[in-house]
Amino acid sequence: MKVGFRADNDLDRDIVRGLLGLEPNIDFESEPLNGLDDEAVLLIALREDRILVTHDISTIPRSFSAFAKAATFRASFSYRKTTRSERLSNASI
């Protein structure tokens, strides 16, 4: 099974470009989802069977919690806070 990823609007596009530069065969959908609320973005990722990648730690955790409670499927949430310099350093590897 191939894992697919979906970029949220707030994800730094340099990360996506850097990742695709290192691994061009990765399944990473980065088309902007402008104007959509968190619940709509989560639903799109679910329907696409993709992992949502985001920098949004202010609203996504709450939205995900409400989304998962209302769902009839199993879901999980994980995040790792990084600094911009750490992201830039990792992108240059």
Order of alpha helices (4+ residues) and beta strands (2+ residues): beta-alpha-beta-alpha-beta-alpha-alpha
